[in-house]
Amino acid sequence: MTNSEWITGYNVRTGREVNAATELNLYIDVLFFINFTMDFLVLSIVRRGMKYRLIRWRLILGAVLGAAWAVFAAAFPYLPVIFEMAVTYLGVSTLMVMTAFNLRKPKDIGKGVIALYLASVAVGGIMEFLYQHTKTGYYIEQILRGNTGKAIPFYQFIFLGTGSYFGIRVLLRWLPKLWQAKSNFYEVTMHYRGKEKRVTALLDTGNRLYEPVSRRPVHVVTYEAVRELCESVSEVVYIPFGSVGKSDGVMPGIYLDEMEIRQGDDVKIIEKPLVAVCKKALSAGGEYQMLLHEE
């Protein structure tokens, strides 16, 4: 994320002393390349962990922003420390997640920045281990000094970073499955007229609600969850239902364009799903906003 975060143990700012007798000359292209690569890997981990939609050009642009700031900070080594930290950990990090994942709401941006910090710490810990317990540290120093004859080839350095990425990716993939296999909770992304809304849904094995004419299964979603998604609709279907304490009633239903149901790596796409809108909350604590039909 910054010039010194990925080159662990070395201060790589131009012209600043590393120790009492050593001054490190910085190669800007090397600094940019290393930071871009690591930022891209970290953003990829965040996307995977937060299940953001993959937009490659945005991911690349987010990594470019992080690497560009690293180069800028290196070119001006005498920036006030407080200013540099504020820009790095607040400004640049926020801009990176907003750019990479197209986030707009403050709450979503905050979650994305926190995820970015956690992923950076995880990758940094792995890189620190490799640095301290292998010859990686020596090779990095040679790269920065311009001793290309002794330096580790770029592809080997990238291999180490990529290894860190895939190691964390395996953990993100398999550990949640231990819980998800026993869970009836799903992540659902609803699409309607170019807009999308992501909610948490519960698979309701007791939901046997069907539209009476077409016999299509009906999912139930809260009004709050679809209010912004469906500000105006062209068609409303009224769906009769019965529940405890209310022998009969009707709920308005909407045909969405598409619904993406995800649990871990398992994804199911439903075209033109019918969702009934409920004004009341479906869970007391707000754990979920939708009830999926048992089918």
Protein Blocks (a to p, Z undefined) as FASTA:
>chain_A
ZZklmmghiacbehiafblmbccdddfklmmmmmmmmmmmmmmmmmmmnopacdfklmmm
mmmmmmmmmmmmmmmmmbcfklmmmmmmmmmmmmmmmmmnopabfklmmmmmmmmmmmmm
mmmmmmmmmmmmmmklmmmmmmmnopaklpccfklmmmmmmmmmmmmmmmmmmmmmmmmm
mpcbdcddddeehiacdddddddfkbccdcfklopacddddfklmmmmmmbcfbdcdddd
ddehiabdcddddddfbdcddehjbccddehiacdddfbdfbfnlpaccdcdfZZ
